[in-house]
Amino acid sequence: MTDWTDPLYSAAEMRAAEDAYDGPTLELMERAGDAVTQTVLRDFADARGFAVWCGTGANGGDGLVVARKLREAGRDVHVRLLGPEEKLEGDSAENLRRAKEAGVELSEEDRPADVVVDAIFGTGFSGRPRREAARALEELNRGHVARVAVDVPSGVDASTGETPGPAVDACRTVTFHGWKIGLAVAPGRFHAGEVEVADIGLRPGQTRHARATDRILALVPRRGPKDNKYSAGSVLVVGGSTGMTGAPSLTAEAALRAGAGIVTACVPAALNPIFEQRLVEVLTKPCSADAKGRMGPEAVDTILESATRADAIAIGPGLGRSAGTREVVRELLENLDRPIVLDADGLWALSGHLDWVFSRDAPTVLTPHTGELARLITRDSTWVDAHRLDAVQAGTDDTGSTVLLKGADTLVATPGRGVLVCDLGNPGLATAGTGDVLTGVVGAFLAKGMDGRLAAAGAAAACGLAARVAAERHGTAGMIASDVVEALSPALSA
């Protein structure tokens, strides 16, 4: 781990942390159950009745501790045990005995409750729940009650975030020792609700994947007294076509707001007046284009000449889709020896030609959304949504580049490294143009000398924090991409 990440544990990594504990494991279960109980009593102080749904494994043992402690606190509580009592072993069997001794009632049927505690499956769960268990999860999700998950919502794979069958929709999840991958990566993250991490006395362990925190922004080089517009980072934006002038404009403006000292935009000649009027602080280079305002191979020499003073190049925003634009992307990827961030129509051009990126020596960052990544790795977009961790790793393996998969759980993957999850944003980012803004920030950070992984994760963090600043000014209901651009400098200056 680094000082700007927090660990994300897989099931195996959690088992290793538990195996390293040198005390009785019954202590861990007691602390886990106590932590959940304290959260439930704090957040649902006015609740009249509690139900604890328990499986027959260790997660069920945690739930039995919760039931006993709620009973000891004077609350009306019952346990719904999903399986025969004789299946409980070890610490779980001991906590069943203690719960009964404390007067906790076991019920085979659903009874009214204001709060339901989900302790059916824990971190060891994977795959699709069996039919009987699936029916129980669907039943648990019914009704307007608060649902609190113990460690991980049942039905969510803690190691991937995948939910191949039904999964509990929790409003709270109390997880132990550290975040699990499945709480941060979609679709699992959408079942977790608010996540609270409880310390149960384990030592920190090594994890492959991590959450990038806002502390990553301390690594972004800032302008200093000795800097000039070139030493602060020079970005070249290549994009634009008829009807698509906004995308490269947002990318160029975002690069400036993210600290680039100078930005140049190579744009179709016929559209140049639009860009000159809108982009006051950006240099423009008119390039030859076809009748539909799309740049083709005849524009490459102008772009390559403009790139001689650029530290990083952003290719694709609003570029358009044609055989000519695909040739532009190919030639630029083959002939430019400096960092490139490829987005939007640039990713379209790359489909079926991943070798164009794989053969590059300079850093390359791809910033696809679900559909774009699906096209690159020749999978269905629904598969990508269901297997986001595998999908982004497949993308980086197939291209040899850094891949940033956009979403509420933005994922950054680099060959041979663990995945970084960047989830600092808010729903206001779900609007047209914010992907173009992200591309500009990645370009600015690459131009400042950051490697592809740090530039991508740092850009995701910067846009997330900028979205928070923008929300304070405009709210999230009608936030637009230019609001995020405006908020980048305050977010990076904090």
Secondary structure, DSSP 8 states (H G I E B T S, - for coil): --TTEEEEB-HHHHHHHHHT--S-HHHHHHHHHHHHHHHHHHHTTT--EEEEEE-SSHHHHHHHHHHHHHHHTT-EEEEEESS-GGG--HHHHHHHHHHHHTT-EEESS----SEEEEES--TT--S---HHHHHHHHHHH-SS-EEEEESS-TTS-TTT---SS-----SEEEEESS-BHHHHSTTTHHHH-EEEEE--S------SEEEE-GGGGGGS----TT--TTTT-EEEEE---TT--HHHHHHHHHHHHTT-SEEEEEEEGGGHHHHHHH-TTSEEEEE-B-TTS-B-GGGHHHHHHHGGG-SEEEE-TT---SHHHHHHHHHHHHH--S-EEE-THHHHHHTT-THHHHT--S-EEE---HHHHHHHTT--HHHHHH-HHHHHHHHHHHHSSEEEE-STTEEEE-TTS--EEE----GGG-STTHHHHHHHHHHHHHHTT--HHHHHHHHHHHHHHHHHHHHHHH-STT--HHHHHHHHHHHHH-
